[in-house]
Amino acid sequence: MNWKNLSGPKKVGLIAAAAGIILACVGILRGTVPANALSIFLALLISGVAWGVVAWAIATAAFDVEQDLAEQEGMIGIESDVEITAEQ
């Protein structure tokens, strides 16, 4: 898996997952998680997955909307060209 080959939403999801894991580590160091391996593992897993999936979903939705808007702008440009040539 090469960073350059990943799409924008996947990059956003991975960065957010890393941020979630870092924040979970801060919480672990502050003592908010019981000091056993399963609790620490679950805290890291839940934080990383939750942040990553939510950020990926939002970024994917925003990416899709931008693509739809770009397609509509392209269609409007084509329609206006057709109208101008029809009037002449």
N, CA, C and O atoms as CSV, one atom per row, in Angstrom:
chain,resi,resn,atom,element,x,y,z
A,1,MET,N,N,0.854,-1.176,0.000
A,1,MET,CA,C,0.000,0.000,0.000
A,1,MET,C,C,0.901,1.241,0.000
A,1,MET,O,O,1.655,1.480,0.943
A,2,ASN,N,N,0.804,1.998,-1.051
A,2,ASN,CA,C,1.613,3.204,-1.204
A,2,ASN,C,C,0.748,4.425,-0.907
A,2,ASN,O,O,-0.396,4.501,-1.357
A,3,TRP,N,N,1.281,5.367,-0.162
A,3,TRP,CA,C,0.528,6.564,0.236
A,3,TRP,C,C,0.031,7.336,-0.979
A,3,TRP,O,O,-1.079,7.867,-0.964
A,4,LYS,N,N,0.843,7.403,-2.033
A,4,LYS,CA,C,0.470,8.167,-3.226
A,4,LYS,C,C,-0.684,7.528,-3.983
A,4,LYS,O,O,-1.416,8.219,-4.691
A,5,ASN,N,N,-0.855,6.226,-3.846
A,5,ASN,CA,C,-1.914,5.522,-4.566
A,5,ASN,C,C,-3.262,5.577,-3.850
A,5,ASN,O,O,-4.277,5.186,-4.427
A,6,LEU,N,N,-3.291,6.053,-2.610
A,6,LEU,CA,C,-4.540,6.121,-1.855
A,6,LEU,C,C,-5.369,7.323,-2.292
A,6,LEU,O,O,-4.826,8.370,-2.645
A,7,SER,N,N,-6.680,7.162,-2.264
A,7,SER,CA,C,-7.566,8.279,-2.589
A,7,SER,C,C,-7.595,9.272,-1.423
A,7,SER,O,O,-7.160,8.959,-0.315
A,8,GLY,N,N,-8.107,10.456,-1.690
A,8,GLY,CA,C,-8.187,11.493,-0.659
A,8,GLY,C,C,-8.968,11.069,0.573
A,8,GLY,O,O,-8.491,11.267,1.691
A,9,PRO,N,N,-10.165,10.484,0.405
A,9,PRO,CA,C,-10.921,10.059,1.588
A,9,PRO,C,C,-10.203,8.995,2.423
A,9,PRO,O,O,-10.314,8.993,3.649
A,10,LYS,N,N,-9.470,8.096,1.769
A,10,LYS,CA,C,-8.726,7.081,2.528
A,10,LYS,C,C,-7.600,7.718,3.332
A,10,LYS,O,O,-7.331,7.317,4.464
A,11,LYS,N,N,-6.947,8.712,2.742
A,11,LYS,CA,C,-5.893,9.418,3.472
A,11,LYS,C,C,-6.464,10.126,4.689
A,11,LYS,O,O,-5.882,10.085,5.773
A,12,VAL,N,N,-7.602,10.774,4.503
A,12,VAL,CA,C,-8.253,11.471,5.620
A,12,VAL,C,C,-8.616,10.476,6.713
A,12,VAL,O,O,-8.410,10.756,7.894
A,13,GLY,N,N,-9.153,9.321,6.339
A,13,GLY,CA,C,-9.523,8.301,7.315
A,13,GLY,C,C,-8.325,7.778,8.099
A,13,GLY,O,O,-8.397,7.596,9.314
A,14,LEU,N,N,-7.223,7.539,7.392
A,14,LEU,CA,C,-6.020,7.045,8.077
A,14,LEU,C,C,-5.428,8.087,9.017
A,14,LEU,O,O,-4.968,7.750,10.108
A,15,ILE,N,N,-5.438,9.345,8.602
A,15,ILE,CA,C,-4.924,10.406,9.470
A,15,ILE,C,C,-5.806,10.558,10.707
A,15,ILE,O,O,-5.302,10.732,11.816
A,16,ALA,N,N,-7.119,10.492,10.516
A,16,ALA,CA,C,-8.031,10.601,11.656
A,16,ALA,C,C,-7.894,9.402,12.581
A,16,ALA,O,O,-7.975,9.550,13.801
A,17,ALA,N,N,-7.687,8.206,12.013
A,17,ALA,CA,C,-7.484,7.018,12.849
A,17,ALA,C,C,-6.217,7.175,13.691
A,17,ALA,O,O,-6.199,6.823,14.871
A,18,ALA,N,N,-5.168,7.703,13.078
A,18,ALA,CA,C,-3.925,7.936,13.825
A,18,ALA,C,C,-4.155,8.946,14.946
A,18,ALA,O,O,-3.641,8.782,16.053
A,19,ALA,N,N,-4.931,9.992,14.655
A,19,ALA,CA,C,-5.237,10.988,15.685
A,19,ALA,C,C,-6.039,10.360,16.820
A,19,ALA,O,O,-5.794,10.656,17.990
A,20,GLY,N,N,-6.989,9.499,16.485
A,20,GLY,CA,C,-7.772,8.817,17.513
A,20,GLY,C,C,-6.918,7.925,18.391
A,20,GLY,O,O,-7.114,7.864,19.605
A,21,ILE,N,N,-5.965,7.229,17.775
A,21,ILE,CA,C,-5.070,6.360,18.540
A,21,ILE,C,C,-4.156,7.191,19.445
A,21,ILE,O,O,-3.891,6.813,20.586
A,22,ILE,N,N,-3.683,8.313,18.931
A,22,ILE,CA,C,-2.838,9.191,19.750
A,22,ILE,C,C,-3.621,9.731,20.945
A,22,ILE,O,O,-3.108,9.775,22.063
A,23,LEU,N,N,-4.857,10.139,20.703
A,23,LEU,CA,C,-5.679,10.629,21.812
A,23,LEU,C,C,-5.997,9.532,22.818
A,23,LEU,O,O,-6.077,9.792,24.019
A,24,ALA,N,N,-6.177,8.305,22.333
A,24,ALA,CA,C,-6.389,7.180,23.247
A,24,ALA,C,C,-5.138,6.940,24.087
A,24,ALA,O,O,-5.240,6.638,25.276
A,25,CYS,N,N,-3.968,7.071,23.482
A,25,CYS,CA,C,-2.709,6.926,24.231
A,25,CYS,C,C,-2.597,7.981,25.321
A,25,CYS,O,O,-2.144,7.692,26.429
A,26,VAL,N,N,-3.007,9.192,25.009
A,26,VAL,CA,C,-2.997,10.257,26.021
A,26,VAL,C,C,-3.923,9.885,27.171
A,26,VAL,O,O,-3.577,10.054,28.340
A,27,GLY,N,N,-5.100,9.377,26.829
A,27,GLY,CA,C,-6.031,8.950,27.868
A,27,GLY,C,C,-5.485,7.810,28.709
A,27,GLY,O,O,-5.686,7.765,29.923
A,28,ILE,N,N,-4.791,6.887,28.048
A,28,ILE,CA,C,-4.194,5.765,28.779
A,28,ILE,C,C,-3.130,6.278,29.737
A,28,ILE,O,O,-3.073,5.855,30.891
A,29,LEU,N,N,-2.288,7.188,29.263
A,29,LEU,CA,C,-1.221,7.738,30.121
A,29,LEU,C,C,-1.775,8.551,31.289
A,29,LEU,O,O,-1.151,8.631,32.347
A,30,ARG,N,N,-2.941,9.150,31.094
A,30,ARG,CA,C,-3.552,9.925,32.188
A,30,ARG,C,C,-4.289,9.036,33.170
A,30,ARG,O,O,-4.756,9.513,34.204
A,31,GLY,N,N,-4.402,7.753,32.864
A,31,GLY,CA,C,-5.012,6.813,33.804
A,31,GLY,C,C,-6.502,6.624,33.671
A,31,GLY,O,O,-7.133,6.130,34.605
A,32,THR,N,N,-7.094,6.994,32.550
A,32,THR,CA,C,-8.541,6.844,32.394
A,32,THR,C,C,-8.935,5.457,31.907
A,32,THR,O,O,-10.123,5.139,31.846
A,33,VAL,N,N,-7.953,4.623,31.560
A,33,VAL,CA,C,-8.204,3.254,31.097
A,33,VAL,C,C,-7.567,2.301,32.104
A,33,VAL,O,O,-6.429,2.517,32.522
A,34,PRO,N,N,-8.282,1.254,32.497
A,34,PRO,CA,C,-7.670,0.275,33.409
A,34,PRO,C,C,-6.377,-0.296,32.823
A,34,PRO,O,O,-6.257,-0.469,31.610
A,35,ALA,N,N,-5.439,-0.578,33.680
A,35,ALA,CA,C,-4.104,-0.973,33.235
A,35,ALA,C,C,-4.002,-2.476,32.955
A,35,ALA,O,O,-3.130,-3.153,33.501
A,36,ASN,N,N,-4.880,-2.987,32.117
A,36,ASN,CA,C,-4.693,-4.367,31.660
A,36,ASN,C,C,-4.676,-4.360,30.126
A,36,ASN,O,O,-5.205,-3.448,29.490
A,37,ALA,N,N,-4.071,-5.370,29.563
A,37,ALA,CA,C,-3.799,-5.390,28.121
A,37,ALA,C,C,-5.071,-5.321,27.275
A,37,ALA,O,O,-5.103,-4.624,26.261
A,38,LEU,N,N,-6.103,-6.029,27.680
A,38,LEU,CA,C,-7.339,-6.039,26.887
A,38,LEU,C,C,-7.999,-4.661,26.864
A,38,LEU,O,O,-8.471,-4.221,25.815
A,39,SER,N,N,-8.036,-3.989,27.986
A,39,SER,CA,C,-8.633,-2.653,28.044
A,39,SER,C,C,-7.854,-1.666,27.179
A,39,SER,O,O,-8.447,-0.862,26.460
A,40,ILE,N,N,-6.552,-1.730,27.249
A,40,ILE,CA,C,-5.723,-0.830,26.435
A,40,ILE,C,C,-5.914,-1.129,24.949
A,40,ILE,O,O,-6.066,-0.215,24.139
A,41,PHE,N,N,-5.907,-2.416,24.599
A,41,PHE,CA,C,-6.113,-2.804,23.200
A,41,PHE,C,C,-7.467,-2.318,22.688
A,41,PHE,O,O,-7.552,-1.754,21.598
A,42,LEU,N,N,-8.517,-2.533,23.466
A,42,LEU,CA,C,-9.857,-2.106,23.046
A,42,LEU,C,C,-9.963,-0.592,22.946
A,42,LEU,O,O,-10.617,-0.081,22.036
A,43,ALA,N,N,-9.337,0.130,23.855
A,43,ALA,CA,C,-9.353,1.597,23.789
A,43,ALA,C,C,-8.700,2.083,22.502
A,43,ALA,O,O,-9.226,2.963,21.821
A,44,LEU,N,N,-7.547,1.498,22.176
A,44,LEU,CA,C,-6.852,1.885,20.941
A,44,LEU,C,C,-7.654,1.492,19.706
A,44,LEU,O,O,-7.774,2.275,18.764
A,45,LEU,N,N,-8.201,0.283,19.711
A,45,LEU,CA,C,-8.961,-0.204,18.559
A,45,LEU,C,C,-10.222,0.622,18.324
A,45,LEU,O,O,-10.484,1.065,17.206
A,46,ILE,N,N,-10.989,0.821,19.370
A,46,ILE,CA,C,-12.248,1.558,19.230
A,46,ILE,C,C,-11.982,3.001,18.810
A,46,ILE,O,O,-12.672,3.533,17.941
A,47,SER,N,N,-10.992,3.628,19.420
A,47,SER,CA,C,-10.680,5.023,19.061
A,47,SER,C,C,-10.228,5.134,17.614
A,47,SER,O,O,-10.719,5.987,16.873
A,48,GLY,N,N,-9.304,4.286,17.209
A,48,GLY,CA,C,-8.794,4.347,15.839
A,48,GLY,C,C,-9.851,4.049,14.810
A,48,GLY,O,O,-9.976,4.771,13.820
A,49,VAL,N,N,-10.615,2.998,15.024
A,49,VAL,CA,C,-11.646,2.620,14.050
A,49,VAL,C,C,-12.750,3.663,13.994
A,49,VAL,O,O,-13.183,4.048,12.908
A,50,ALA,N,N,-13.206,4.121,15.137
A,50,ALA,CA,C,-14.302,5.091,15.149
A,50,ALA,C,C,-13.897,6.391,14.445
A,50,ALA,O,O,-14.613,6.873,13.567
A,51,TRP,N,N,-12.777,6.941,14.824
A,51,TRP,CA,C,-12.324,8.185,14.195
A,51,TRP,C,C,-12.064,7.971,12.712
A,51,TRP,O,O,-12.453,8.800,11.889
A,52,GLY,N,N,-11.415,6.874,12.363
A,52,GLY,CA,C,-11.076,6.611,10.969
A,52,GLY,C,C,-12.291,6.423,10.086
A,52,GLY,O,O,-12.367,7.001,9.001
A,53,VAL,N,N,-13.238,5.628,10.535
A,53,VAL,CA,C,-14.428,5.356,9.726
A,53,VAL,C,C,-15.294,6.597,9.569
A,53,VAL,O,O,-15.776,6.883,8.472
A,54,VAL,N,N,-15.493,7.326,10.639
A,54,VAL,CA,C,-16.319,8.536,10.558
A,54,VAL,C,C,-15.677,9.571,9.636
A,54,VAL,O,O,-16.358,10.161,8.797
A,55,ALA,N,N,-14.380,9.793,9.787
A,55,ALA,CA,C,-13.706,10.769,8.933
A,55,ALA,C,C,-13.704,10.313,7.474
A,55,ALA,O,O,-13.889,11.129,6.571
A,56,TRP,N,N,-13.496,9.014,7.238
A,56,TRP,CA,C,-13.530,8.485,5.870
A,56,TRP,C,C,-14.919,8.683,5.255
A,56,TRP,O,O,-15.029,9.083,4.096
A,57,ALA,N,N,-15.974,8.408,6.021
A,57,ALA,CA,C,-17.336,8.547,5.506
A,57,ALA,C,C,-17.650,10.000,5.151
A,57,ALA,O,O,-18.242,10.272,4.106
A,58,ILE,N,N,-17.258,10.922,6.011
A,58,ILE,CA,C,-17.506,12.341,5.738
A,58,ILE,C,C,-16.709,12.799,4.527
A,58,ILE,O,O,-17.232,13.515,3.673
A,59,ALA,N,N,-15.446,12.391,4.449
A,59,ALA,CA,C,-14.611,12.788,3.316
A,59,ALA,C,C,-15.129,12.188,2.012
A,59,ALA,O,O,-15.088,12.846,0.973
A,60,THR,N,N,-15.614,10.952,2.054
A,60,THR,CA,C,-16.170,10.325,0.855
A,60,THR,C,C,-17.421,11.053,0.397
A,60,THR,O,O,-17.605,11.283,-0.798
A,61,ALA,N,N,-18.281,11.418,1.339
A,61,ALA,CA,C,-19.497,12.155,0.980
A,61,ALA,C,C,-19.149,13.510,0.371
A,61,ALA,O,O,-19.746,13.913,-0.627
A,62,ALA,N,N,-18.197,14.206,0.961
A,62,ALA,CA,C,-17.791,15.505,0.428
A,62,ALA,C,C,-17.172,15.354,-0.961
A,62,ALA,O,O,-17.421,16.173,-1.846
A,63,PHE,N,N,-16.375,14.320,-1.150
A,63,PHE,CA,C,-15.748,14.055,-2.444
A,63,PHE,C,C,-16.812,13.771,-3.506
A,63,PHE,O,O,-16.722,14.273,-4.627
A,64,ASP,N,N,-17.820,12.965,-3.152
A,64,ASP,CA,C,-18.900,12.650,-4.094
A,64,ASP,C,C,-19.707,13.884,-4.460
A,64,ASP,O,O,-20.077,14.062,-5.620
A,65,VAL,N,N,-19.981,14.736,-3.484
A,65,VAL,CA,C,-20.728,15.966,-3.757
A,65,VAL,C,C,-19.936,16.868,-4.694
A,65,VAL,O,O,-20.496,17.443,-5.628
A,66,GLU,N,N,-18.637,16.993,-4.448
A,66,GLU,CA,C,-17.797,17.822,-5.321
A,66,GLU,C,C,-17.775,17.273,-6.747
A,66,GLU,O,O,-17.804,18.043,-7.707
A,67,GLN,N,N,-17.724,15.963,-6.889
A,67,GLN,CA,C,-17.756,15.359,-8.222
A,67,GLN,C,C,-19.091,15.629,-8.908
A,67,GLN,O,O,-19.126,15.956,-10.095
A,68,ASP,N,N,-20.191,15.494,-8.165
A,68,ASP,CA,C,-21.511,15.757,-8.736
A,68,ASP,C,C,-21.639,17.207,-9.177
A,68,ASP,O,O,-22.177,17.487,-10.248
A,69,LEU,N,N,-21.144,18.131,-8.355
A,69,LEU,CA,C,-21.207,19.542,-8.716
A,69,LEU,C,C,-20.363,19.833,-9.956
A,69,LEU,O,O,-20.767,20.619,-10.814
A,70,ALA,N,N,-19.207,19.208,-10.051
A,70,ALA,CA,C,-18.355,19.408,-11.223
A,70,ALA,C,C,-19.022,18.868,-12.475
A,70,ALA,O,O,-18.930,19.476,-13.541
A,71,GLU,N,N,-19.694,17.727,-12.354
A,71,GLU,CA,C,-20.412,17.167,-13.503
A,71,GLU,C,C,-21.566,18.073,-13.917
A,71,GLU,O,O,-21.799,18.276,-15.108
A,72,GLN,N,N,-22.286,18.617,-12.944
A,72,GLN,CA,C,-23.404,19.509,-13.264
A,72,GLN,C,C,-22.914,20.786,-13.921
A,72,GLN,O,O,-23.546,21.280,-14.854
A,73,GLU,N,N,-21.798,21.330,-13.451
A,73,GLU,CA,C,-21.254,22.535,-14.074
A,73,GLU,C,C,-20.830,22.250,-15.505
A,73,GLU,O,O,-21.005,23.093,-16.385
A,74,GLY,N,N,-20.275,21.069,-15.746
A,74,GLY,CA,C,-19.909,20.682,-17.104
A,74,GLY,C,C,-21.126,20.540,-17.988
A,74,GLY,O,O,-21.092,20.923,-19.157
A,75,MET,N,N,-22.205,19.994,-17.445
A,75,MET,CA,C,-23.449,19.829,-18.216
A,75,MET,C,C,-24.067,21.187,-18.521
A,75,MET,O,O,-24.588,21.394,-19.617
A,76,ILE,N,N,-24.016,22.103,-17.578
A,76,ILE,CA,C,-24.576,23.437,-17.801
A,76,ILE,C,C,-23.806,24.141,-18.906
A,76,ILE,O,O,-24.398,24.807,-19.755
A,77,GLY,N,N,-22.491,23.994,-18.895
A,77,GLY,CA,C,-21.683,24.607,-19.935
A,77,GLY,C,C,-22.014,24.047,-21.306
A,77,GLY,O,O,-22.045,24.799,-22.280
A,78,ILE,N,N,-22.260,22.764,-21.410
A,78,ILE,CA,C,-22.603,22.139,-22.684
A,78,ILE,C,C,-23.976,22.609,-23.141
A,78,ILE,O,O,-24.162,22.918,-24.317
A,79,GLU,N,N,-24.945,22.665,-22.221
A,79,GLU,CA,C,-26.292,23.097,-22.579
A,79,GLU,C,C,-26.290,24.540,-23.060
A,79,GLU,O,O,-26.987,24.861,-24.023
A,80,SER,N,N,-25.530,25.416,-22.420
A,80,SER,CA,C,-25.522,26.815,-22.835
A,80,SER,C,C,-24.885,26.963,-24.217
A,80,SER,O,O,-25.298,27.825,-24.992
A,81,ASP,N,N,-23.886,26.139,-24.536
A,81,ASP,CA,C,-23.292,26.183,-25.870
A,81,ASP,C,C,-24.299,25.757,-26.931
A,81,ASP,O,O,-24.327,26.314,-28.028
A,82,VAL,N,N,-25.119,24.775,-26.601
A,82,VAL,CA,C,-26.122,24.288,-27.555
A,82,VAL,C,C,-27.158,25.376,-27.799
A,82,VAL,O,O,-27.571,25.581,-28.940
A,83,GLU,N,N,-27.583,26.071,-26.761
A,83,GLU,CA,C,-28.589,27.125,-26.900
A,83,GLU,C,C,-28.057,28.284,-27.744
A,83,GLU,O,O,-28.784,28.846,-28.564
A,84,ILE,N,N,-26.798,28.633,-27.541
A,84,ILE,CA,C,-26.220,29.739,-28.298
A,84,ILE,C,C,-26.141,29.384,-29.774
A,84,ILE,O,O,-26.468,30.219,-30.617
A,85,THR,N,N,-25.722,28.185,-30.110
A,85,THR,CA,C,-25.625,27.807,-31.512
A,85,THR,C,C,-26.999,27.665,-32.138
A,85,THR,O,O,-27.144,27.899,-33.338
A,86,ALA,N,N,-28.009,27.292,-31.371
A,86,ALA,CA,C,-29.358,27.160,-31.909
A,86,ALA,C,C,-29.960,28.518,-32.232
A,86,ALA,O,O,-30.734,28.651,-33.181
A,87,GLU,N,N,-29.604,29.528,-31.441
A,87,GLU,CA,C,-30.156,30.865,-31.688
A,87,GLU,C,C,-29.550,31.519,-32.906
A,87,GLU,O,O,-30.199,32.340,-33.554
A,88,GLN,N,N,-28.326,31.175,-33.229
A,88,GLN,CA,C,-27.658,31.821,-34.359
A,88,GLN,C,C,-28.226,31.254,-35.608
A,88,GLN,O,O,-27.821,31.643,-36.703
